[in-house]
Amino acid sequence: MNFGKENYLSPDRDRLIISKGHAGVITAPILADLGIMDEALLPSYNHTGSPFGVHLDKRKVKGLEASTGSLGHGLSIGLGLAMAARLNQKDYTTYVLLGDGECDEGSIWEAAMSAAHFKMTNLITLVDRNNCMIDGRTEDVMALEPFADKWRAFGFEVMEIDGHLFPEIISALEKAKANKTDKPVCIILNTFKGEGVGFMRDNYKWHYGTLNEEQLAEAFADLEAYETARIARAEKEGK
């Protein structure tokens, strides 16, 4: 993305709407790594008086495009930003990251219908398809399948990838950026909630949760082993 400490307020910057707003737990460290927010504030995450709440607040967090919370608003916001780029003759790209659970919301599909109708090829939609939401598995709460076909039916070019593999993510984004059709692109990232932590993996009950000391130690051990395995795989594949 054309986005960083030097240009996060520039009208020419790329935009990213993290519609699954509870991903704020990783958004805050990324903004700190970029030097936009003070890293020293990170330990206060979700404490009273902290600028970092569970769902990040645009009024308190520099570099944030919108206050979100997986309520189905993100694609509409992203569509508006993409349309503004066209009207203002700007060439920035707008990215929107959706959770699959929020795709139960009708506003997602209203925005999708509009994006296809207006041929918003400067809008790239990504969906974290982990099949889990706060109330249970998505297919039990409100079935989404055939999910990819729904996006195609709404007029999108669709790619389905392994959302845990960086080479696949990068390749899909490069293809989306090079899109020569008049259709917007949707990238469906097939993932597992809690990937890398054995007792959390693919378990919707960890949508929210608090770790005791024993679980914390187990989680760190699992993540270290997971990282080692990923590095070994990448080196073997030359990636």
Backbone as a ProteinNet text record, in pm:
[ID]
protein_1_A
[PRIMARY]
MNFGKENYLSPDRDRLIISKGHAGVITAPILADLGIMDEALLPSYNHTGSPFGVHLDKRKVKGLEASTGSLGHGLSIGLGLAMAARLNQKDYTTYVLLGDGECDEGSIWEAAMSAAHFKMTNLITLVDRNNCMIDGRTEDVMALEPFADKWRAFGFEVMEIDGHLFPEIISALEKAKANKTDKPVCIILNTFKGEGVGFMRDNYKWHYGTLNEEQLAEAFADLEAYETARIARAEKEGK
[TERTIARY]
82.4	0	85.7	34.7	95.4	43.9	107.3	59	171.1	198.4	301.9	305.6	408	418.7	421.8	486.6	505.2	381.3	289.8	177.2	40.5	29.7	-96.9	-212.3	-182.2	-287.4	-298.1	-215.8	-215.3	-344.5	-401.2	-520.7	-491.4	-363.1	-326.5	-293.6	-303.6	-269.4	-371.3	-327.2	-421.6	-499.7	-620.7	-706.4	-726.5	-732.4	-765.7	-872.5	-986.9	-1095	-1096.4	-1064.6	-1070.2	-1209.4	-1298.8	-1439.3	-1459.9	-1380.6	-1388.1	-1309.2	-1376.4	-1311.3	-1240.7	-1278	-1207.6	-1067	-1031.5	-891.6	-805.9	-864.2	-789.5	-673.7	-681.1	-574.5	-443.6	-451.3	-329.7	-309.6	-417.5	-404.6	-321.4	-342.2	-268.7	-117.7	-68.1	77	130.9	52.3	98.5	116.3	20.8	31.7	151	179.9	298.1	426.1	428.1	545.1	572.9	466.9	482.7	525.7	524	563.4	453.6	330.7	218	162.7	158.5	118.5	238.1	234.7	344.2	341.1	449	456.5	442.6	484.4	478	334.6	237.3	96.8	35.4	103.2	43.7	6.5	88.4	49.5	-81.2	-128.1	-254.5	-375.7	-353.3	-462.5	-584	-698.4	-828.6	-835.9	-743.6	-753.6	-827.6	-886.7	-955.2	-857.6	-898.8	-816.3	-720.5	-708.9	-619.5	-681.1	-598.2	-653.2	-694.8	-647.9	-676.6	-786.8	-905.6	-1012.3	-1015.9	-1104.4	-1116.1	-1145.4	-1239.9	-1266	-1206.2	-1107	-1032.8	-1119.5	-1095.9	-1173.7	-1093.6	-1148.7	-1079.7	-1043.1	-1121.4	-1094.7	-972.6	-930	-821.1	-696.5	-711.7	-601.4	-562.9	-443.2	-395	-372.4	-402.6	-382.7	-500.8	-604.1	-723.3	-821.8	-876.4	-968.4	-1110.8	-1149.9	-1288.5	-1295.8	-1394.1	-1424.2	-1518.4	-1475.8	-1555	-1579.8	-1654.4	-1685.4	-1760	-1732.7	-1796.5	-1948.2	-1998.1	-2142.9	-2196.5	-2111.8	-2156.3	-2141.8	-2071.3	-2060.1	-1938.1	-1835.7	-1706	-1706.2	-1780.4	-1779.9	-1847.4	-1949.5	-2014	-1918.1	-1841.6	-1742.8	-1636.2	-1586	-1484.9	-1534.5	-1659.1	-1718.6	-1722.6	-1759.4	-1762.7	-1625.4	-1522.5	-1385.4	-1339.9	-1375.5	-1338.4	-1409.1	-1535.7	-1609.9	-1553.6	-1509.8	-1448.6	-1320.7	-1242.7	-1121.1	-1153.4	-1256.9	-1295.5	-1342.6	-1424.6	-1477.4	-1367.3	-1269.8	-1160.1	-1039.6	-1055	-949	-819.1	-835.7	-722.1	-704.8	-580.7	-557.1	-526.8	-565.7	-541.9	-636.2	-594.3	-673.8	-732.9	-856.3	-921.5	-936.3	-889.6	-899.8	-997.9	-1080	-1172.9	-1156.9	-1130.1	-1121.3	-1248.5	-1324	-1449.3	-1430.5	-1510.2	-1524.9	-1638.6	-1632.8	-1742	-1872.5	-1864	-1985.6	-2066	-1995.9	-2068.6	-2133	-2099.3	-2163.8	-2307.2	-2354.5	-2497.2	-2575.2	-2504.2	-2569.8	-2607.7	-2730.1	-2776.3	-2698.3	-2642.4	-2568.5	-2443.9	-2385.1	-2271.5	-2312.7	-2426.2	-2469.1	-2523.9	-2578.8	-2615.6	-2491.2	-2385.8	-2260.4	-2199.6	-2205.2	-2151	-2225	-2355.8	-2435.4	-2398.6	-2379.7	-2343	-2202.9	-2108.9	-1971.1	-1964.3	-2040.3	-2040.8	-2110.8	-2221.5	-2298	-2214.4	-2138.6	-2058.7	-1916.8	-1891.5	-1763.5	-1644.8	-1650.3	-1548.7	-1425.8	-1346.8	-1227.8	-1113.5	-1129.3	-1028.3	-1061.5	-1155.9	-1195.9	-1164.5	-1084.5	-1050.4	-1105.5	-1190.9	-1255.4	-1187.5	-1156.7	-1101.6	-1194.4	-1219.8	-1305	-1227.8	-1219.8	-1158.6	-1261.5	-1248.7	-1346.8	-1298.7	-1320.6	-1278.6	-1394.5	-1514.3	-1631.8	-1679.6	-1629.7	-1669.9	-1715	-1807	-1850	-1882.8	-1915.8	-1929	-2034.3	-2139.9	-2249.8	-2235.7	-2132.2	-2117.3	-2051.5	-2067	-2014.2	-2108.8	-2050.1	-2132.9	-2243.6	-2213.6	-2313.7	-2427	-2405.4	-2511.8	-2595.1	-2530.5	-2600.3	-2680.9	-2614.3	-2680.4	-2593.4	-2634.4	-2549.7	-2510.7	-2381.1	-2329.6	-2300	-2278.2	-2245	-2365.4	-2340.1	-2210	-2157.4	-2058.9	-2014.3	-1947.8	-1850.5	-1781.6	-1878.8	-1971.4	-2067.7	-2160	-2186.8	-2268.2	-2197.8	-2068	-1992.4	-1987.7	-1971.4	-1971.6	-2107	-2213.8	-2347.2	-2373	-2304.4	-2319.4	-2227.6	-2152.4	-2075.2	-1928.6	-1871.7	-1731.3	-1645.4	-1519.5	-1415.9	-1374.2	-1370.3	-1347	-1223.1	-1139.7	-1027	-1040.9	-1017	-1018.3	-877.2	-823.4	-684.6	-672.7	-554.1	-519.4	-476.5	-557.4	-531.9	-419.3	-355.3	-240.4	-107.6	-112.8	10.2	36.3	142.4	174.4	196.5	265.5	281	147.4	49.1	-82	-153	-139.6	-201.5	-141	-7.9	60.7	23.4	23	-11.8	-153.9	-246.8	-386.6	-401.6	-332.3	-339.9	-278.9	-169.6	-108.6	-202.5	-269	-365.8	-483.8	-527.7	-640.2	-602.8	-481	-434.3	-421.7	-388.6	-370.4	-499.5	-609.6	-739.1	-772.8	-795.7	-827.7	-974.8	-1054.8	-1197.8	-1264.9	-1395	-1469.1	-1540	-1493.9	-1553.7	-1464.4	-1523.7	-1443.3	-1399.3	-1294.9	-1238.2	-1270.6	-1305.1	-1320.2	-1223.4	-1139	-1045.4	-1096.4	-1128.2	-1175.7	-1057.4	-1023.3	-909.4	-959.7	-936.4	-977.7	-879.3	-930.3	-845.7	-908.7	-834	-885.7	-873.1	-980.5	-973.2	-875.8	-790.5	-695.9	-583.5	-555.8	-448.4	-317.5	-251.3	-123.2	-131.9	-251.8	-271.6	-367.9	-316.6	-391.9	-531.7	-545.3	-677	-771.9	-719.4	-805.3	-846.1	-765.2	-783.2	-922.4	-988	-1119	-1226.1	-1209.9	-1304.7	-1367.8	-1495.4	-1561.6	-1570.1	-1558.4	-1568.9	-1452.6	-1347	-1235.3	-1248.4	-1369.9	-1394.3	-1366	-1412.5	-1372.3	-1323.1	-1228.4	-1181.3	-1068.7	-1050.3	-942.4	-853.9	-722.4	-627.2	-580	-577.2	-509.2	-359.5	-279.7	-134.6	-94.6	-160.2	-128.5	-160.6	-277.3	-315.4	-223.5	-183.3	-92.7	39.8	94.1	220.7	205	92.9	67.8	54.3	-13.5	-32.4	100.6	187.3	318.4	401.5	395.5	470.5	419.5	288	229.3	270.4	267.8	301.5	448	534.6	676.3	697.6	630.4	641.9	581.3	471	403.3	492.8	558.5	648.3	765.6	822.7	935.6	895	777.1	728.5	703.6	649.1	622.5	753.1	852.2	981.8	1045.8	1039.5	1098.2	1028.1	898.7	823	860.7	869.8	902.9	1043.1	1135.6	1272.2	1276.8	1198.9	1194.7	1135.8	1034.5	967.9	1037.6	1140.8	1212.9	1135	1047.9	963.4	988.4
-120.5	0	125.4	227.8	360	426.2	390.5	435.5	420.4	525	517.3	643.6	654.1	766.1	900.1	905.5	1032.9	1078	985.5	1025.1	977.5	942.9	885.1	985.4	1111.9	1213.7	1264.6	1213.3	1260.5	1221.1	1307.7	1271.3	1164.7	1138.5	1039.5	903	887.7	760	652.3	527.3	416.7	408.2	356.9	342	194.6	163.2	28.6	40.3	-20.7	-26.7	-166.2	-176	-305	-317.3	-369.4	-374.9	-471	-579.4	-668.2	-599	-507.4	-411.6	-471.5	-595.7	-656.7	-699.8	-682.3	-701.9	-583.8	-492.5	-380.7	-425.6	-546.2	-597.7	-610	-628.1	-630.1	-497.9	-423.3	-294.7	-196.7	-192.7	-98.7	-121.7	-244.6	-265.8	-231	-254.8	-220.7	-69.9	7	153.3	201	129.2	162.6	128.3	12.7	-25.9	75.4	133.3	232.9	368.5	381.8	507.4	611	568.9	662.2	679.4	571.9	576.6	540.2	587	564.6	420.4	346.8	207.3	192.9	295	288.1	279.2	313.9	309.9	170.4	81.2	-49.6	-129.7	-129	-207	-161.3	-41.7	7.1	-41.7	-125.5	-170.4	-216.9	-156.5	-188.4	-155.5	-73.9	-25.3	108.2	141.7	270	383.9	474	588.8	566.1	441.6	412.8	461.4	504.9	537.7	412.9	295.2	170.7	92.8	98.7	13.1	-115	-209	-333.5	-302.4	-210.8	-159.2	-19.5	-0.2	124.9	242.7	357.7	479.4	577.9	615.8	706.9	839.6	881.6	1009.1	1001.9	880.1	862.2	797.8	734.4	658.6	720.2	773.9	833.5	724.5	757.8	663.3	572.9	583.9	500.9	573.1	500.4	561.5	570.4	473.9	470.6	389.8	420.3	339.5	228.4	103.2	-9	-110.8	-215.1	-315	-434.5	-472.8	-591.8	-583.1	-467	-445.8	-434.9	-464.5	-459.7	-324.7	-230.3	-94.6	-76	-159.9	-134	-127.3	-216.5	-216.5	-90.5	-43.2	81.3	199.5	202.1	308.6	301.1	181.1	163	202.5	167.4	205.8	357.7	425.7	571.9	631.1	575	623.4	598.1	482.4	451.1	544.2	573.6	663.8	806.1	844.9	977.1	987.7	878.2	878.1	904.2	839.3	858.6	1001.3	1053.3	1189.2	1294.3	1268	1364	1335.3	1236.9	1201	1163.6	1082.7	1029	882.7	832.8	695.1	602	640.7	551.9	431.6	326.3	204.1	193.4	149.9	126.6	-23.9	-70.8	-210.9	-221.1	-324.8	-348.9	-493	-511.6	-645.4	-672.8	-771.3	-810.5	-939.1	-955.2	-1084.7	-1158.4	-1291.8	-1363.5	-1354.3	-1345.4	-1334.2	-1209	-1098.6	-975.3	-978.4	-1080	-1092.6	-1144.1	-1165.4	-1185.5	-1055.4	-942.3	-811.7	-773.1	-724.7	-683.4	-568.3	-481.7	-366.1	-406.9	-523.9	-574.5	-597	-658	-694.4	-574	-476.3	-351.1	-282.8	-278.5	-217.2	-297.4	-430.9	-515.2	-491.9	-483.5	-458.6	-324.6	-222.9	-89.9	-89.7	-158.9	-163	-223.7	-330.5	-393	-304.2	-244.3	-159	-41.4	20	136.7	100.4	-31.6	-80.4	-23.4	-42.7	14.5	-75.4	-70.3	-154.4	-103.3	15.3	66.4	27.8	-64.5	-117	-266.1	-309.8	-451.4	-500.5	-601.2	-657	-787.8	-801.7	-926	-975.4	-1105.1	-1161.9	-1269	-1254.2	-1355.2	-1466	-1571.5	-1680.8	-1788.8	-1764.8	-1863.8	-1948.7	-1925.6	-2008.4	-1997.6	-1896.7	-1880.1	-1736.6	-1722.5	-1590.8	-1601.8	-1492.7	-1493.2	-1591.9	-1615.6	-1701.1	-1846.9	-1878.5	-2016.4	-2023.3	-2136.3	-2151.1	-2081.4	-2016.3	-1934.5	-2015.7	-2139.1	-2217.2	-2262.8	-2258.3	-2290.8	-2167.5	-2052.2	-1928.8	-1873.6	-1860	-1811	-1854.7	-1960.5	-2023	-1923.6	-1920.9	-1831.4	-1902.7	-2032.1	-2104.5	-2114.3	-2114.4	-2107.2	-1963	-1938.4	-1801.7	-1734.7	-1801.9	-1743	-1716.7	-1810.6	-1793.3	-1673.7	-1643	-1524.3	-1397.9	-1387.1	-1270.2	-1264.6	-1379.6	-1381.5	-1337.4	-1384.2	-1347	-1197	-1134.1	-990.2	-910.7	-979.3	-910.7	-891.6	-971.9	-959.6	-1065.3	-1027.8	-1126	-1183.3	-1315.4	-1378.3	-1466.7	-1453.8	-1544.2	-1607.2	-1737.4	-1808	-1858	-1821.2	-1855.4	-1903.8	-1957.9	-1993	-1864	-1816.5	-1689.4	-1691.2	-1807.6	-1816.5	-1813	-1812.1	-1817	-1681.9	-1615.9	-1482.5	-1480.3	-1579	-1574.8	-1573.9	-1649.8	-1650.8	-1517	-1457.3	-1326.9	-1221.7	-1219.3	-1120.1	-1138.5	-1264.7	-1292.5	-1247.5	-1276.4	-1237.3	-1085.6	-1015	-868.9	-811.1	-870	-822.4	-844.2	-958.7	-985.6	-889.3	-861.5	-768.4	-628.5	-586.5	-454.4	-447.6	-559.5	-563	-595.7	-602.4	-637.8	-550.2	-613.7	-540.1	-548.6	-616.8	-623.5	-498.6	-489.1	-378.5	-422.8	-536.9	-589.8	-562	-529.7	-522.9	-663.2	-671.6	-800.9	-830.6	-955.6	-1005.1	-1121.1	-1110.7	-1217.6	-1285.1	-1412.1	-1488.2	-1562.5	-1527.2	-1587.1	-1699	-1822.6	-1935.6	-1951.1	-1936.2	-1935.9	-2018.9	-2034	-2094.9	-1994.4	-1970.7	-1887.3	-1950.2	-1866.4	-1917.5	-2000.5	-1985.7	-2063.3	-2045.8	-2157.3	-2153.5	-2183.8	-2178.6	-2211.8	-2330.3	-2444.9	-2569.4	-2564.6	-2513.3	-2518.1	-2409.9	-2315.5	-2211	-2242.1	-2319.4	-2335.9	-2385.8	-2309.7	-2346.3	-2359.3	-2283.3	-2289	-2151.5	-2141	-2010.4	-1952.7	-2035.9	-1986.3	-1892.9	-1893.5	-1802.5	-1675.2	-1649.1	-1518.7	-1410.1	-1434.6	-1357.6	-1457.5	-1415.9	-1507.1	-1445.2	-1495.2	-1448.8	-1567.2	-1546.7	-1653.6	-1649.5	-1766.9	-1773.8	-1797.2	-1800.5	-1810.8	-1940.5	-2049	-2178	-2176.2	-2121.6	-2113.8	-2019.4	-1911.4	-1816.1	-1882.7	-1958.8	-2028.5	-2130.4	-2201.5	-2300.6	-2232.8	-2119	-2045.7	-1998.8	-1943.9	-1898.7	-2015.9	-2128.3	-2246.2	-2294.1	-2297.4	-2337.8	-2242.5	-2113.4	-2014.6	-2022.7	-2050.1	-2065.6	-2187.1	-2295.6	-2415.7	-2391	-2319.3	-2287.1	-2199.5	-2100.4	-2012.4	-2091.4	-2179	-2260.4	-2345.2	-2405.4	-2489	-2406.5	-2285.8	-2199.2	-2155.1	-2120.9	-2079	-2194	-2313.7	-2430.7	-2458.2	-2444.8	-2467.2	-2363.7	-2238.3	-2130.6	-2150.4	-2191	-2213.5	-2331.3	-2434.6	-2551	-2515.9	-2429.2	-2391.4	-2274.5	-2220.1	-2108.2	-1979.4	-1962.6	-1843.6	-1766.6
0	0	0	-65.1	-57.7	69.9	181.9	312.8	413.6	490.2	592.3	675.1	756	849.7	777.8	662.2	593.4	517.2	485.9	399.9	447.6	577.7	622.7	622.1	601.9	587.7	444	354.8	217	145.1	65.7	-12	-117.5	-145.2	-246.2	-187.2	-55.6	8.2	-28.5	-27.3	-35.5	94.8	85.9	204.1	237.3	366.1	412.9	520.2	494.3	593	653.3	782.1	850.6	910.7	828.7	868.9	985.4	988.8	1106.4	1217.4	1283.2	1372.1	1491.1	1531.4	1643.5	1603.4	1475.4	1434.8	1478.6	1554.4	1611.4	1697.6	1750.5	1835.6	1757.5	1625.7	1544.5	1471.7	1448.9	1379.6	1460.7	1591.2	1676.8	1670.1	1682.6	1669.5	1531.2	1427	1291.9	1279.2	1330.4	1326.2	1408.5	1518.4	1599.1	1522.3	1454.8	1375.5	1265.3	1210.2	1104.5	1159.1	1292	1353.4	1358.7	1331.4	1332	1473.5	1550.4	1690.6	1778.4	1903	1996.6	2047.8	2022.3	2064.9	2216.4	2291.6	2437.6	2488.3	2403.4	2443.5	2430.3	2361.2	2332.7	2457.6	2565.1	2683.4	2747.5	2711	2768.5	2691	2588.2	2501	2581.4	2549.6	2611	2759.6	2810.4	2947.5	2948.4	3061.5	3075.2	3046.9	2959.3	2925.5	2810.6	2762.9	2651.1	2520.6	2424.4	2292.3	2215.7	2262.1	2192.6	2264.6	2210.9	2260.9	2180.1	2217.3	2141.8	1996.3	1972.2	1838.5	1833.3	1745.6	1746.3	1701.6	1766.3	1747.6	1662.5	1547.7	1456.3	1522.8	1622.1	1688.9	1780	1813.7	1909.5	1848.3	1733.9	1674.5	1540.5	1533.6	1409	1304.1	1179.6	1070.4	1045.1	1127.6	1111.3	1019.2	922.7	827.3	880.9	965.1	1013.3	1142.1	1224.1	1342.9	1298	1319.9	1269.2	1379.6	1346.6	1447.1	1394.3	1270.5	1210.9	1214	1177.2	1174.9	1033.1	936.2	797.9	732.2	796.8	741.9	653	670.5	610	459	392.5	246.8	192.8	262.1	221.2	235.2	346	365.7	256.6	231.4	128.5	-9.2	-39.2	-166.5	-180	-71.4	-74.7	-100.3	-37.3	-58	-201.5	-256	-393.9	-492.2	-465.5	-553.2	-543.3	-422.8	-405.2	-487.5	-491.9	-572.2	-718.9	-766.5	-906.7	-931.9	-843.7	-861.7	-852.9	-763.7	-743.9	-832.1	-922	-1016.5	-944.6	-839.2	-765.6	-804.5	-800.1	-842.1	-725.8	-603.2	-490	-495.1	-426.6	-417.4	-277.3	-270	-141.1	-118.7	-4.1	35.1	152.4	152.1	263.1	308.6	438.1	496.8	575.5	530.2	595.1	674.3	779.6	843.5	776.4	774	707.5	785.9	920.2	999.3	967.2	940	910.4	772.8	693.5	562.9	575.5	699.1	723.5	703.2	710.6	706.4	563.6	547.9	415.7	357.6	444.1	394.1	316	350.8	274.3	129.6	110.2	-24.5	-100.7	-31	-98.1	-153.5	-72.8	-117.9	-232.3	-223.2	-329.6	-460.6	-451.7	-571.4	-634.1	-550.7	-600.6	-660.4	-592.9	-641.8	-781.3	-803.4	-935.5	-1037.5	-997	-1089.4	-1139.4	-1047.2	-1083.7	-1129.2	-1141.7	-1194	-1115.7	-983.3	-894.5	-887.8	-992.6	-1000.2	-912.9	-855.4	-760.7	-617.2	-600.6	-470.1	-467	-370.1	-354.8	-221.3	-228.7	-109.8	-71.2	58.1	110.7	221.3	224.6	328.8	404.9	536.2	622.6	643.2	565.2	567.1	663.5	794.8	894	945.3	890.8	920.9	1065.1	1139.2	1278.6	1304.7	1396.9	1443.7	1591.4	1654	1799.8	1848.8	1769.5	1814.7	1774.4	1692.8	1649.9	1513.5	1447.9	1312.4	1214.6	1116	1026.2	960.1	923.3	851.5	942.4	1074.3	1169.1	1203.3	1210.5	1248	1131.2	1015.4	893.7	776.4	709.6	607.9	498.3	466.3	363.9	232.2	238	116.1	20.7	-110.7	-178.5	-178.1	-92.4	-63.1	-183.5	-243.2	-358.1	-473.1	-493.3	-602.8	-578.5	-453	-423.5	-472.8	-443.3	-489	-641.1	-704.6	-850.8	-904.8	-840.8	-885.9	-871.9	-775.2	-756.7	-850.3	-935.2	-1037.4	-1006.7	-916.2	-877.8	-945.7	-971.5	-999.7	-864.6	-850.7	-721	-725.7	-622.7	-602.8	-465	-456.4	-328.4	-301	-184.1	-152.8	-8.7	22.4	159.8	230.1	320.9	386.9	486.9	506	595.3	520.1	387.8	308.7	244.3	288.4	237.3	86	26.6	-119.3	-193.1	-143.6	-208.4	-190.9	-72.9	-48.5	-140.8	-147.2	-231.4	-377.7	-424.3	-563.9	-595	-503.7	-526.5	-531.5	-442.2	-442.5	-570	-616.2	-740.1	-858.4	-862	-968.6	-960.5	-838.9	-821.5	-869	-836.9	-879.5	-1032.2	-1094.4	-1239.6	-1314	-1243.2	-1300.7	-1421.9	-1535.1	-1658.3	-1695.8	-1611.7	-1638.9	-1582.8	-1601.4	-1540.6	-1412.9	-1356.3	-1234.5	-1114.3	-999.2	-876.3	-836.9	-754.7	-714.3	-567.9	-541.4	-404.7	-385.3	-284	-248.5	-121.7	-131.2	-15.5	44.1	169.1	237.7	328.4	287.9	370.6	486.5	607.2	726.5	836.8	946.4	1068.2	1181.2	1250.8	1370.2	1469.1	1527.7	1627.4	1570.1	1438.7	1376.4	1452.6	1479.9	1549.7	1696.8	1752.7	1894.6	1900.7	1943.5	1933.8	1993.2	2115.3	2180.3	2128.8	2050.1	1991.9	1848.5	1778.4	1633.8	1597.7	1510.8	1455.4	1563.5	1670.9	1782.5	1800.1	1763.5	1766.5	1907.4	2009.2	2146.6	2181.7	2100.8	2123.9	2040.7	1990.9	1929.2	2033.6	2153.3	2271.7	2375.2	2453.7	2557.4	2637	2758.2	2846.3	2881.2	2872.6	2899.7	3044.8	3108.7	3238	3212.4	3314.8	3297.7	3226.7	3262.8	3201.2	3051.4	3015	2874.2	2797.2	2862.3	2797.8	2762.6	2857	2832.8	2720.3	2720.7	2615.4	2480	2477.7	2352	2295	2381.1	2333.9	2281.8	2350.9	2306.3	2170.3	2155.4	2028.1	1916.4	1943.5	1840.9	1800.4	1896	1863	1772.4	1804.4	1720.9	1582.8	1580.1	1453.5	1366.8	1427	1352.9	1295.5	1376.8	1331.1	1210.1	1217	1107.7	981.5	997.6	882.2	815.8	897.1	841.9	765.1	823.2	757	624.6	623.6	498.8	394.1	434.9	341.2	282.9	367.7	319.5	223	250.7	163.9	27.7	29.8	-94.5	-163.9	-97.2	-155.1	-155.6	-55.9	-47.4	81.2
[MASK]
+++++++++++++++++++++++++++++++++++++++++++++++++++++++++++++++++++++++++++++++++++++++++++++++++++++++++++++++++++++++++++++++++++++++++++++++++++++++++++++++++++++++++++++++++++++++++++++++++++++++++++++++++++++++++++++++++++++++++++++++

